Structures are given as C-alpha cells and as structure tokens.
C-alpha cells in the first residue's frame, strides 16, 4: 500500500531491525540500559542540552515536560492548533491539573506576540499562575521563522516563563531550514523529539533539557507508566535513525512539493498549502468518501476530509507520488 495518512506509518528497515536485534540492553527503570543511556546522551549533545530522557511516545514526553514545568493550578500558553493542546486528549488538564491558555495560531503557525502578552495573568489569587510558553516546530508542516522564535522565547523569559518546544518533527525543520537541530532547540528550556515519524523508528521520543528538569520529568514518566525495562532494543532504532535517516528527510520534502504540484493540476482540488513533508488540499465534500474508497481499491491509503492532509515519508517514493496523482486524475475524469 502507498500510505499517505501520516509519517507515523513508517516501518523499520531490515538494517534498523538488525541494529535493534544486536542492541545491548539493561533495565532502564534502574537507569542501566547502555543503549538508552547512549541515545539520551547523544540527543542531549546534538540539541545542546544537559540531559535527555527516553519515552514511549511524544504525547507522554510532552505531558511529562508540562508536569515538570508546572504545578497543579498553573497555566501554560499554547496554540489552538498545537498538538499538546488539541491532539493529546487534554492530558495536561486531566492528569496534570494544568490549565491551558490557548491562543489562535497565525497562518505561519506562530502565536502573535501581543496575544502572548495579553494572555499572561497578573500575580493575583484570582488567576492561574502562568508558568510556561509552548511552541511546536514544525506545525502543520511549516517551519517557524527563526526570528519569531527568538523574539517569542525572549518575551517569555523576560516575563518569567519557562519555554517548551514540541519538536516532534524538529529534524524536518532543521533539514528544511538548513540549520543544525541544536540551533533550533537552543531558545527552549525543554524539547520533545519524536523518532517514530519521518525518522522511521517504530516507537520512541526523547525529552531534552537541564539535568534538574529531566530528573523531575523522570519521576513523572514513572507515574505516567512510561518506565520501560530492556528498552535498548527501541533506543537502538532511534540511534540508527539519527545516523542514517536524517538526510533522507529532504527527499520527503521534495516529494511533498512534487505531490502538491500534481494535485494543483486537478481542477476539482484546491491545494491550500505545502511545507516540509505535508500537503493540505481541499477536496469537494461529496467526493471525500468515494475518493477515499476509490484510492484504497488501487492500493492507496489517505484520510479524506474537507481539508485533507497528505504526508510523505521514507516509505513513499517519487514513483508512488506519480501513481497517486494519476489515480486521483482518473477519479475526477470519470
């Protein structure tokens, strides 16, 4: 199947599976799995942070970060479209007793500075205590402008707020902007980085930050059920991805641009945006379900909504993109 539903559908290659099979392991809850230790140290070094902590998922990594930064009754400022706010089950509020203060994202994914200022609460018993400012990069496939990130995080620091980056696809942002990943992570106190998306590992995220913060996050990982035992077999996949899959993200970005150009040639489809490895296009409502079924019969998986998202990744080739475009042309030519 050609699967464009998400880059989370990537499967480990034979070489990655071999690296996993050969991994040296210990008990990570006791802190003595050597492969996990190496992954955490490697990513901390690349991002310019003191320490790292391996998690089963990005959702859990983000939540542990929020709970490490904020206490019960505290508040974090976040975008309406941010994954930590919209797509993680309300975990900060449900499990952390942390109040989100959402702000509508600008078209480029940023949060307007004046709205951030307006959202910060006065020090007063009537209000939740604003403690944290969170961004996401990439967001909707878009790379946040570096100048904006610098301004926004400086504003947060000047107002006494900590900063967190949901960097699930920060390596996509680094490749697209031709910047080192450490440069993109530098303005933030903590960063969550996912390996099970474009980097192609089967599971895993790493939270990086100061040693003090990671120590607190480690306790919350245990409370949240994220303590794993011989998880070096999973960390080995992430290390393999760091060594072999980062440069390949550029091809995913090129394939997304190629897909956007192909879809734009179909009169019934309106391409709304494309950036890094994501294309957003508007499909006429009555065609969504029939088109989805038509494509599935031809070995193509997509999730059709009124504003459909198409995600390229390492398991989708340029030839696959051409096959998808031809299939959609055939559907609308009927």
C-alpha positions as CSV (number, residue, x, y, z in Angstrom):
1,X,0.0,0.0,0.0
2,X,1.0,3.6,-0.6
3,X,0.1,5.2,2.7
4,X,0.0,9.0,2.9
5,X,-2.1,9.2,6.0
6,X,0.9,10.1,8.2
7,X,4.6,9.7,8.6
8,X,3.9,7.6,11.7
9,X,3.1,4.7,9.4
10,X,6.8,4.2,8.5
11,X,8.2,0.7,9.2
12,X,11.7,-0.1,10.4
13,X,14.1,-1.2,7.6
14,X,16.0,-4.5,7.7
15,X,19.1,-2.6,8.7
16,X,17.2,-0.9,11.6
17,X,15.8,-4.2,12.7
18,X,19.3,-5.7,12.7
19,X,20.5,-2.9,14.9
20,X,17.6,-3.5,17.3
21,X,18.4,-7.2,17.4
22,X,22.0,-6.5,18.2
23,X,21.3,-3.9,20.9
24,X,23.0,-4.2,24.3
25,X,20.3,-3.9,27.0
26,X,19.9,-3.4,30.7
27,X,17.0,-2.3,32.9
28,X,16.2,1.3,32.0
29,X,14.0,1.8,35.1
30,X,17.1,1.2,37.1
31,X,19.0,3.5,34.7
32,X,21.4,0.9,33.5
33,X,20.4,0.2,29.9
34,X,23.5,1.2,28.0
35,X,21.8,1.8,24.6
36,X,19.2,4.0,26.2
37,X,21.9,5.9,28.0
38,X,23.8,6.4,24.7
39,X,20.6,7.6,22.9
40,X,19.8,10.1,25.7
41,X,23.4,11.4,25.8
42,X,23.7,11.6,22.0
43,X,20.5,13.6,21.6
44,X,21.3,15.9,24.6
45,X,24.7,16.7,22.9
46,X,23.1,17.4,19.5
47,X,20.5,19.7,20.9
48,X,22.9,21.5,23.3
49,X,21.1,20.3,26.5
50,X,22.4,18.8,29.7
51,X,20.4,15.6,29.7
52,X,17.8,13.5,27.9
53,X,15.1,11.0,28.8
54,X,13.6,8.3,26.6
55,X,9.8,7.9,26.4
56,X,7.5,5.5,24.7
57,X,5.6,8.3,22.9
58,X,5.7,12.0,22.1
59,X,2.4,12.6,23.9
60,X,3.9,11.2,27.1
61,X,7.1,13.1,26.6
62,X,5.2,16.4,26.2
63,X,3.0,15.7,29.2
64,X,5.9,14.9,31.4
65,X,7.6,18.1,30.3
66,X,4.5,20.2,31.1
67,X,4.2,18.5,34.5
68,X,7.9,19.1,35.2
69,X,7.5,22.8,34.4
70,X,4.1,23.4,36.0
71,X,2.4,22.5,39.3
72,X,-1.3,22.0,40.0
73,X,-3.2,25.1,39.2
74,X,-0.5,26.6,36.9
75,X,-1.1,27.6,33.3
76,X,0.7,27.2,30.0
77,X,0.3,29.3,26.9
78,X,-0.2,27.3,23.8
79,X,-1.5,27.5,20.2
80,X,-5.1,26.4,19.4
81,X,-3.6,24.1,16.7
82,X,-0.8,22.8,18.8
83,X,-0.5,19.0,19.3
84,X,-0.1,19.4,23.1
85,X,-3.4,21.2,23.3
86,X,-5.6,19.8,20.5
87,X,-4.4,16.2,19.9
88,X,-3.2,14.8,23.2
89,X,-6.5,14.1,25.0
90,X,-6.4,17.1,27.3
91,X,-3.7,15.3,29.3
92,X,-2.2,18.5,30.8
93,X,-5.6,19.3,32.4
94,X,-6.8,15.8,33.1
95,X,-3.6,14.3,34.5
96,X,-1.5,17.4,35.4
97,X,-4.2,19.8,36.7
98,X,-2.5,22.3,34.4
99,X,-4.7,24.9,32.7
100,X,-4.0,25.5,29.0
101,X,-4.4,29.1,27.8
102,X,-4.8,28.6,24.1
103,X,-4.1,31.4,21.5
104,X,-5.2,31.2,17.9
105,X,-2.2,30.4,15.6
106,X,-1.3,32.9,12.9
107,X,-1.2,31.4,9.3
108,X,2.5,30.7,9.7
109,X,2.0,28.7,12.9
110,X,3.3,31.4,15.2
111,X,1.5,32.9,18.2
112,X,1.3,36.7,17.8
113,X,3.5,38.4,20.4
114,X,0.7,40.9,21.5
115,X,-1.6,38.0,22.2
116,X,1.0,36.2,24.3
117,X,1.4,39.4,26.4
118,X,-2.3,39.7,26.8
119,X,-2.6,36.1,27.9
120,X,-0.1,36.2,30.7
121,X,-2.0,36.5,34.0
122,X,-1.3,39.0,36.8
123,X,0.1,37.7,40.0
124,X,-3.2,37.5,41.9
125,X,-5.0,34.8,43.7
126,X,-7.9,35.1,41.3
127,X,-5.8,33.7,38.4
128,X,-4.0,30.6,37.4
129,X,-0.2,31.2,37.6
130,X,1.2,31.5,34.1
131,X,4.4,29.4,34.1
132,X,5.1,28.1,30.7
133,X,5.1,29.1,27.0
134,X,4.9,26.3,24.4
135,X,5.5,26.2,20.7
136,X,5.6,23.5,18.1
137,X,8.1,23.2,15.2
138,X,7.2,22.1,12.6
139,X,3.5,22.9,12.9
140,X,1.2,21.8,10.1
141,X,4.4,21.1,8.2
142,X,5.5,24.7,8.5
143,X,8.8,25.7,9.9
144,X,8.5,28.6,12.5
145,X,10.5,31.6,11.4
146,X,13.8,31.7,13.4
147,X,13.4,35.4,14.1
148,X,10.0,34.9,15.6
149,X,11.1,32.0,17.8
150,X,13.9,34.2,19.2
151,X,11.5,37.1,19.9
152,X,8.8,34.9,21.4
153,X,11.1,33.0,23.7
154,X,12.8,36.2,24.8
155,X,9.4,37.7,25.6
156,X,8.6,34.6,27.7
157,X,11.9,34.7,29.6
158,X,11.5,38.4,30.3
159,X,8.1,37.6,31.8
160,X,9.5,34.8,33.9
161,X,8.1,32.0,31.9
162,X,9.8,28.7,31.0
163,X,9.7,27.6,27.4
164,X,8.9,24.2,25.9
165,X,9.1,23.0,22.2
166,X,7.1,20.2,20.9
167,X,9.8,19.3,18.4
168,X,8.2,16.1,17.2
169,X,9.4,17.0,13.7
170,X,12.2,19.3,14.6
171,X,14.6,17.4,12.4
172,X,12.3,18.2,9.4
173,X,12.6,21.8,10.4
174,X,16.3,21.6,10.7
175,X,16.7,20.0,7.2
176,X,14.2,22.4,5.6
177,X,15.9,25.5,7.1
178,X,19.5,24.1,6.6
179,X,20.2,24.7,10.3
180,X,21.6,22.5,13.0
181,X,19.0,20.9,15.2
182,X,20.8,22.4,18.2
183,X,20.3,25.9,16.8
184,X,16.5,25.3,16.6
185,X,16.4,23.9,20.2
186,X,18.7,26.5,21.8
187,X,15.9,29.0,22.7
188,X,13.9,26.4,24.7
189,X,14.3,25.0,28.2
190,X,12.9,21.7,27.1
191,X,12.3,20.0,23.8
192,X,10.4,16.8,22.9
193,X,11.7,15.0,19.8
194,X,9.9,12.1,18.2
195,X,11.6,9.2,16.3
196,X,8.5,7.3,15.1
197,X,7.5,9.8,12.4
198,X,9.8,10.8,9.5
199,X,12.9,9.3,11.1
200,X,11.3,5.9,10.7
201,X,11.8,4.2,14.1
202,X,8.9,2.0,15.3
203,X,8.4,3.9,18.6
204,X,10.1,6.4,20.9
205,X,10.6,10.1,21.8
206,X,13.3,11.8,23.8
207,X,12.8,14.8,26.1
208,X,15.9,17.0,26.5
209,X,16.6,19.8,28.9
210,X,18.5,20.7,32.0
211,X,19.5,17.8,34.3
212,X,17.3,19.2,37.1
213,X,14.3,19.3,34.8
214,X,14.9,15.9,33.4
215,X,15.2,14.5,36.9
216,X,11.7,15.8,37.7
217,X,10.4,14.5,34.3
218,X,11.8,11.1,35.2
219,X,9.6,10.9,38.2
220,X,6.5,11.9,36.1
221,X,7.5,9.3,33.5
222,X,7.3,6.6,36.2
223,X,3.9,7.9,37.4
224,X,2.5,8.0,33.9
225,X,3.6,4.4,33.2
226,X,6.4,5.2,30.9
227,X,9.1,3.3,32.7
228,X,10.3,0.5,30.4
229,X,12.8,-2.2,31.1
230,X,15.1,-3.6,28.4
231,X,14.1,-0.7,26.1
232,X,17.6,-0.6,24.5
233,X,16.0,-2.6,21.6
234,X,13.9,0.5,20.9
235,X,16.6,3.1,21.6
236,X,18.8,1.3,19.1
237,X,16.3,2.0,16.3
238,X,16.4,5.7,17.3
239,X,20.2,5.8,17.2
240,X,20.1,4.1,13.8
241,X,17.7,6.7,12.6
242,X,19.9,9.5,13.8
243,X,22.9,8.1,11.9
244,X,21.1,7.1,8.7
245,X,17.7,8.7,8.2
246,X,18.0,12.5,8.9
247,X,19.4,13.4,5.4
248,X,16.6,11.5,3.8
249,X,14.0,13.9,5.1
250,X,15.0,16.3,2.3
251,X,13.7,13.7,-0.2
252,X,10.4,13.6,1.7
253,X,10.1,17.4,1.4
254,X,10.8,17.2,-2.4
255,X,8.2,14.5,-2.8
256,X,5.7,16.7,-1.0
257,X,6.4,19.6,-3.3
258,X,6.0,17.2,-6.3
259,X,2.7,15.9,-4.9
260,X,1.4,19.5,-4.4
261,X,2.3,20.4,-8.0
262,X,0.5,17.3,-9.3
263,X,-2.6,17.9,-7.2
264,X,-2.7,21.5,-8.4
265,X,-3.2,20.3,-11.9
266,X,-6.5,18.7,-10.9
267,X,-9.3,21.3,-11.3
268,X,-11.5,19.8,-8.5
269,X,-8.8,20.0,-5.9
270,X,-7.6,23.2,-4.3
271,X,-4.1,22.9,-2.8
272,X,-4.1,25.1,0.3
273,X,-0.5,24.8,1.4
274,X,2.5,22.6,1.4
275,X,5.6,22.7,3.6
276,X,8.3,20.2,4.5
277,X,6.6,16.8,4.2
278,X,2.9,17.8,4.3
279,X,0.4,18.9,1.7
280,X,-3.0,20.3,2.6
281,X,-5.7,20.3,-0.1
282,X,-9.4,20.9,-0.2
283,X,-11.5,18.1,-1.6
284,X,-15.1,18.8,-2.6
285,X,-17.2,17.3,0.3
286,X,-19.4,14.9,-1.8
287,X,-16.2,13.3,-3.2
288,X,-14.4,12.6,0.1
289,X,-15.7,9.2,0.9
290,X,-16.0,7.9,-2.7
291,X,-12.5,9.1,-3.5
292,X,-11.1,7.5,-0.4
293,X,-12.7,4.2,-1.3
294,X,-11.6,4.5,-5.0
295,X,-7.9,5.1,-3.9
296,X,-8.0,2.2,-1.4
297,X,-9.0,-0.2,-4.2
298,X,-5.9,0.9,-6.0
299,X,-3.6,0.4,-3.1
300,X,-3.5,4.0,-1.8
301,X,-4.4,4.9,1.7
302,X,-5.5,8.5,2.5
303,X,-7.9,10.0,5.0
304,X,-10.2,12.3,3.1
305,X,-11.7,15.2,5.0
306,X,-12.8,18.6,3.7
307,X,-9.2,19.8,4.2
308,X,-7.2,16.7,3.6
309,X,-3.6,16.2,4.8
310,X,-1.2,14.2,2.7
311,X,2.1,13.2,4.4
312,X,5.2,12.0,2.6
313,X,7.8,9.8,4.3
314,X,10.7,7.4,3.7
315,X,8.3,4.6,2.6
316,X,6.9,6.7,-0.2
317,X,8.9,7.1,-3.4
318,X,8.7,9.6,-6.2
319,X,7.1,6.9,-8.4
320,X,4.5,6.4,-5.7
321,X,3.6,10.1,-5.8
322,X,3.1,9.9,-9.5
323,X,0.9,6.8,-9.0
324,X,-1.2,8.7,-6.5
325,X,-1.6,11.8,-8.8
326,X,-2.6,9.6,-11.8
327,X,-5.2,7.7,-9.6
328,X,-6.8,11.0,-8.5
329,X,-6.8,12.3,-12.1
330,X,-8.6,9.1,-13.1
331,X,-11.2,9.5,-10.4
332,X,-12.1,13.1,-11.3
333,X,-12.0,12.3,-15.0
334,X,-14.8,9.7,-14.7
